[in-house]
Amino acid sequence: MLARLVKVIGLLLPLLLTAEIFMRLPRTSELLLRETGGAQIYQSAVLINGQQGQLSTFVFYETADVIGTRLAQKLKLPRPTGNACVMLKSNGQALARYFILNAPDFENCSIVTVLEQNTAALRNTGRGAPPWPDNIPVLDATATFTAVCEETRSTFLSALSHAATPSAALAQAVETMRSAGWQQSVPSTPDFKIMTQKRKQCVIFTGVNPESQNITINILQREGAKQ
């Protein structure tokens, strides 16, 4: 079951197992996710808003709602709602962004992707919204951060949506992608959509910040293997 789950998750993540690792998650974050019941399956270095950061992914054999609630309790954050959520937490040394959603085609399984950056790198990112990635169609949203892995031709984008609801934000994003020549693929669920264009794949999902109630639109895009 784990092998098939990892294969499916591979469609949802922009980074490969072969990506070079030059920085580890702080011990506290790694222990938190393991103690919450997660099994780490991916880890890679990324550039977050142009500065060094780390992406790591854990799989859980419980739903996103259950895991999101448990993590919120451990992080002392407001309880998230829904089957896809985003949480931010700073421990004074690093800022971690947790993206939680249910795994497709598997009941009672979820995925947590953590993007983390230390405070020194955060200070170097500057102020204001980062530029919108050239390889992702511009949505009705304001970019908050990007994560790029050149090794795997991968891009992660998170933006504040201007839509009224998460479902409207997701529908707008899908329509924008279609207008730019992308096609919807499977597996897709009410929580996220997978789009393809030639050798590119991306997953789109929304989240509501439990503290600010802002709606975020998130895109993970990966291009095909290098020739």
N, C-alpha and C positions, 0 to 999 in steps of 0.2 A: 504493500500500500504506500509506503513512504517513497519508494522509487517512482511510482506513477504520480504521486503528489508533487514531487520535485520537478518532474517533467512538465506538469501543467503549470506550476509556478514559474517555470522558465519562460513561459509566454507572457508573464505579467511583470517581469523584472528587466531592467535595462542593462544589467551587468551579468557577466559570466563568471563561472568558478575560476577561470584561468586568469582573471584580472590580477595585476600586481598588488600586493599588500605592503604598504609602507607605514601604516599607522593603525593601532588597535583601538577599539573602543575602550574608554576608561573602565577600570575593573568594576566600578559600581554599576554602570549601565549593563555590562555583560552579565554580572551576577543577578541583577534585577530581572532580566528577561529569562534567564535560566531558572531562577527561583520561582518565577511565575509559571513555569512549565513549558517553556519554549525550547526548541532544538534549533541550533544555528545551522543554516544551510548555505548562506552566501555571505561574503565579505569582500569589500573592494575599496580601494582609494578612489576619491572623487575630488573634483574642484567645485566647491560651493561658492557661488558668486565670485569665482576667480581665485579663491584661496583653498588651501588643502583642507580636506575633510574626509569623513569615513562613512560608508554605507554598509549596513549589516542587516541581514534578514533572518527572521526566526519563524518557524512554523509551530502552531499550537493545535492540539486536538480538542479544542473547544471553540465556540462561536466568537465572532468579533465582538459582539455585545458583552459576552461574559469576560473576555480578556480585556476589553477596553475599560470595563468597570473595575476589574481587579488592578490593572495598572494605574488607573486614576487614584485608587485608594492608596497604593504604595507611593505614588508621586505626590500625594496630597493635592490633587487637582479636582475640579468639579467633574461629576460623572458625565461621560459622553453619552450621546443618544444615537440610535441607528446602527446599521451594520457596516458603516465605513466612517472613520473619524480620524481627526488629526489632533495631536496634543504636543505642546511645547513645554520643555522643562529646562531650566538652567540651575546648575549646582555651584555656580561661581567659577568653575574651571572650564566648563563646556556648555554649549547649548545643544540639546537633543530634540529632534523633531520625530515623533512617532506617527507612522501611518498604518492604520489597522483596517483590514477588510477580510470578509469571508473568502475562503478558497473556492473556486468554481468546481462543480461536479463532485464535491465532497461535503457530506453533512457533518456538522460539528467540527469543522476545521477552519482555521483562520491564519492570516499572514500578518506579521508585524515587520515593517521596514523602518529602520532607524537611520536618520541622517544626522551626523554629529560633527561639531566643529569646536575647537578650543577657543578660548577667549582672545588669545593673541591673533589668531586668524580672523576672528570676528571683527576685531578693531581695524583690520586692514581692508575690510570689504567696502568701507565707505558708507555713505548714507544715500537714501533714495532707492527707488525701485531698480533692480538690475535690468539690463536690456533683454528684450524678448528673444529667445533663440531663433536663429535664422531657419532652422529645419522644422519648426513647429508653426502651423498657421496661427495667426494672431486672433485670440478670443476676446470676447467682451469682458475683460478682466485685467487686473493690474498685477504684474509679476511681483512676487515677494522674494523668491530665491530660485536659483537654478543649480543643478549638480550635473557635472559633465565628466565622463570617463572616456578619454581618447582611445585607450587600449581596446575598448569594446564598442566604440562608436555609439555611445549611449548618452541620453540626455534625460534629466528629470526636471520637470517644471512644476512649481506650485504658485498659484495666483489667487488673489482675492476676486471672487466673481461679483458682477454687478447684477446678477439675476436675483429674483425674489425668493426662490426656494432651491434646495439642492437638486431636485429633479429637473427644474427648469434650467439650471446651470449645466447639468449633464446633457440635456436635450440640445441646448444651444451649442455646446462644444461639438457634439456629434454632427450637427447640421453644418457647422463651420468646416469641420474636417471633410465632410462629403463634398461641400462646395469646392474644396481645394483638391479634389480627386482621390480622397481616401474612401475605402469601402469597409463596412462593418463585417466583422468576422466572429468566430466562436472560439472558446466559450465566452458568452457574455451573460450578465445577470442584471437585475434591477439596480445593483450597487455600482457596477462598472461596465464599460463597453470596450471591446477590443477592435481596433481599426488597423487596416493594412494598406500599404501603397508600394507596389513592386516588392523590393527587399526590406521595406521598413515595417515594423510592427509597433503599435503603441497601445497602452491601456489607459483609459480615462476614468477617473472616479472623483467624486465630490466628498467633502467632509464639512462638518460644522465645528468650529472651535468652541469647546464647552465654556470657556471663560468670556470671550468676546462675542460669541454667537455669529462671527463672520463665516460666510460660506467660502470654502476654498475649492478650486478646481485643480486637479492634479493630473499630470500626464507623464507617463514613463515610456520613453521611446528607445527602440534599439534597431539599428540597421543590420543588414545581413552580414555574414562572416566575410572577413577580408579575403580578397582573391590573391 
